[in-house]
Amino acid sequence: MTLKSLRLATGARGAVAALALLALPAPLTMAQPAPAGVAPTYADLADLADSASLVVHGKVRKLARVEAERAPGLRPGFGRFYVTADTIALLTGSTPIGQSFSYLVDLPLDRAGKPMVRKKDAVFLFARPVPGRAAELQLVQRNGQVASNPELEQRIRAILTARLAPDAPGPVRGVREIIHVPGTLAGEGETQIFLNTKDSSAASITVRHQPGQPPVWGVSFSELVAQVGRPPARDTLEWYRLACFLPPAPPPGANMSEGPVAQRQAEVDYRYVMAELGPCQRTS
C-alpha cells in the first residue's frame, strides 16, 4: 500500500469498521462474483435488482485497501476495498443520494496485486442505504458491483422498467396446485398450474392439448386465464420468475389432480413447461 493509500485508509478507518460487518451479506446469501470478463446473465442481474432498493450508476474516485485482518471472509485472490465514488445517475430508488458516496466491495486482484477496478471506472451498484450514514451504501451481494458498459446499461434498465410496470409479475415461490381436465375428444384436455407468489398475487400456467397437435401453453400473472400459444420469451421478467424459481418436477406438497391418468398427464405437462423454459443460468 502506498503512503497516500495508507493515509486514506486510516482516515476512513471509522467508516470501514462500521461497515465491515454490515456492508457484506451473510455467507449463505452471498453470490460469488463471475470470473473477470464473464458477463452477468439475465438471472444474475434480476437477482440483484430484486434484492436492491437502490441501483446507482457511479464513477470510482478513490479506492483504499482494507487490511486483510480486518476483512473477515475474504477469499484468496481478492482484496477488500473502501471505495468513494461520484454519482452519475440513480437508476431506481426512493432514498436520496448525494453527489458522492462510499461503500465496501471485494474485488479480484491481478497478478500485480492490483484491483481489477481502477479509478475513473464506471460501475453499476445494486445496494441499500446504510442506516444512520447517508453518504454510505451497502452492496446487497458480493457481486453487487458490476462494470459499466452501454450494452449492460440497456439490460439493467430493461429489467428495472419491467419490475416497475403496473402489471409486473410477482416473485414466484412455488407450486400450489396442478389440475388436468380431459376434454371430450381423445387427446384433448387442459392442465392448470397454480403458483404461489411472494405477494399473494395471482399466477398460473395453462397447458392446452388439441387432437393431433402439439401442446401449447402460456402464463398469466393476473386473475385472467393465460393466453396459450404465447409463452414468455427467454430473458424476460416473466421467464425469470418461472425458470429460476420453479422446481424441475412437481413438488410433493402440491395438490394434484385426482386419478392416476389425470395426475400423470399433469406431471407430464409440468415437465414440458419446464423444458420449454430451459435452464436458469447464473454465473454463481
Order of alpha helices (4+ residues) and beta strands (2+ residues): alpha-alpha-alpha-beta-beta-beta-beta-beta-beta-alpha-beta-beta-beta-beta-alpha-beta-alpha
